[in-house]
Amino acid sequence: MNVLIVLAHPEPQSFNAALKSTAVETLQTGGHEVTISDLYAMGWQAALGGDDFVGERADKHYLNLPREQEHAFAHNTFAAQIKAEQDKVSRADLVLLHFPVWWFSMPGILKGWVDRVFARGFAYSTGRKYASGHFKGKKAMLCITTGTASSLYEPNGIDGDLHHILWPIHNGILAYTGFAVLPPFTAWMPASVTEHERQDYLTGYAEQLNCLDSLQPLYFHPWEDYDDSQRLKPGVIAKSGVQWNPRAEQNKVQAWSEFTPEDKH
């Protein structure tokens, strides 16, 4: 299997970097080919703009980015840095995005990588999204670190359910372009735990990577669950973006019902 790791952390000695090193060692030991895009080390330019295109533009007088991306893909006129990353994605069977959660999302440098690399024509196009997305047949997974404890990211936590926080990435970027999205690996506040606990995170990540073939992807509703307005049909229970387990869902509802009225507001 070909694996692309995209790392978005400015510090080479960070725990994000340690998780990346664990991934490289684990995957290579398992016989997989690993390619790394260390965005800060590469000096990756985050901003999408006219410099992304070389050669003749579709419209040199007005910068319509989706149109220019589609034109560049059709005529092979993306800037070399973008083309190199697109080639890595094309070769990859699995894409791992490693990053710290900043402001409930990914760092800007990684969002810029998505903006520029997942270009129209290459990553998506008219009629090609979700189950028919360009990256159908590939897998993707997030490896993230947080600055706060896991209890804050539970359904009743102040920061909100982690699956909801990651929805724009899991659904809006990965599932949208056709990836099968594997459950994320999370190292909770590694800067504030013991060395033994950090080692447990590294061991746990290696174990998850060693069982990739048996990991159940997150559930996303198939096209037939939606009506002509692309909303869920009446009677279809919304459950996208989670590992669907009816018993667990029942327990979640039961736990919610046990909160006091004041807790629910």
Beta strands, then each sheet from edge to edge (+ up, - down):
strand 1: 2-7
strand 2: 33-38
strand 3: 94-100
strand 4: 139-145
strand 5: 180-181
strand 6: 185-187
sheet 1: 2+ 1+ 3+ 4+ 5+
sheet 2: 2+ 1+ 3+ 4+ 6+
end
